[in-house]
């Protein structure tokens, strides 16, 4: 095979054309706003954000968004990708749940010892 820099001009043009077509398709697919893509997260979208969720366009960026906890009303900021990948929700409530589990496990272990 030829190295990429020594490809014939027609092959380079064709590869560029394919990339451009793929990019155009991606742009067409991304012409949706946050509330259309992630309706399950809209209730947690904080009023502290500069734009309402239906005006936040996802154009390939990974924005930092303010979120509001539905349980306790805590506010925190997180990137959209982090929020989608681990979906832990509010960090303060998550830590409280972890602590409660740890205490419950410790109490169960203490009961088994007796």
C-alpha positions in Angstrom: 0.0 0.0 0.0 1.0 3.5 -0.6 1.7 6.0 2.2 -1.1 8.5 2.7 1.0 11.4 1.4 1.8 9.5 -1.9 -1.7 8.6 -2.8 -2.8 9.7 -6.3 -4.7 13.0 -6.4 -8.0 11.4 -7.4 -7.9 9.1 -4.3 -7.2 12.0 -2.0 -10.0 14.0 -3.5 -12.4 11.0 -3.1 -11.4 10.5 0.5 -11.9 14.3 1.2 -15.3 14.1 -0.5 -16.3 11.1 1.7 -15.2 12.9 4.8 -17.2 16.1 3.8 -20.3 14.0 3.1 -20.0 12.3 6.4 -19.5 15.6 8.1 -22.6 17.0 6.4 -24.7 14.1 7.6 -23.4 14.6 11.2 -24.3 18.2 11.1 -27.8 17.4 9.8 -28.2 14.9 12.7 -27.0 17.3 15.3 -29.5 20.0 14.3 -31.6 19.0 17.4 -31.7 20.8 20.7 -31.0 19.4 24.1 -34.7 18.9 25.1 -35.3 16.8 21.9 -32.2 14.6 22.5 -32.4 14.1 26.2 -36.0 14.7 27.4 -35.4 12.6 30.6 -32.8 15.2 31.7 -34.9 18.3 31.1 -36.4 18.3 34.6 -32.9 18.4 36.1 -31.8 21.2 33.8 -31.2 24.2 36.1 -32.6 27.7 35.6 -29.0 28.9 36.3 -28.1 28.1 32.7 -28.0 31.0 30.2 -30.3 29.3 27.8 -33.5 27.3 28.2 -33.2 23.6 27.2 -35.0 24.0 24.0 -32.5 26.7 22.9 -29.4 24.7 23.7 -28.2 23.4 20.4 -25.9 20.4 20.4 -23.4 21.1 17.7 -20.7 18.6 18.6 -19.6 20.5 21.7 -19.5 19.1 25.2 -21.0 21.9 27.2 -20.7 22.3 31.0 -24.3 22.5 32.2 -25.8 23.5 35.5 -28.1 20.8 37.0 -30.6 20.9 39.8 -31.3 17.9 42.0 -34.9 16.9 42.0 -34.7 15.3 45.5 -33.0 18.0 47.6 -32.7 21.0 45.2 -28.8 20.9 45.1 -27.1 22.7 42.2 -24.0 21.4 40.5 -22.2 21.7 37.2 -21.1 18.8 35.0 -20.3 18.2 31.4 -23.1 16.7 29.4 -20.9 13.7 28.5 -20.1 13.0 32.1 -23.8 13.3 33.0 -24.7 10.8 30.3 -21.9 8.3 30.9 -22.2 7.7 34.6 -25.7 9.1 35.3 -25.1 9.3 39.1 -27.2 12.4 39.4 -26.6 14.8 42.2 -23.1 14.3 43.7 -24.2 15.3 47.2 -27.2 12.9 47.2 -25.0 10.2 45.7 -22.5 10.6 48.6 -25.3 10.5 51.1 -26.6 7.2 49.6 -23.1 5.8 49.6 -22.7 6.8 53.3 -26.0 5.3 54.2 -25.1 2.0 52.5 -21.8 1.9 54.3 -23.5 2.5 57.7 -26.1 -0.2 56.9 -23.4 -2.7 55.9 -21.4 -1.8 59.0 -24.4 -2.3 61.2 -25.2 -5.6 59.6 -21.7 -6.8 60.1 -21.8 -5.8 63.8 -25.1 -7.7 64.3 -23.5 -10.8 62.7 -20.5 -10.6 65.1 -22.8 -10.7 68.2 
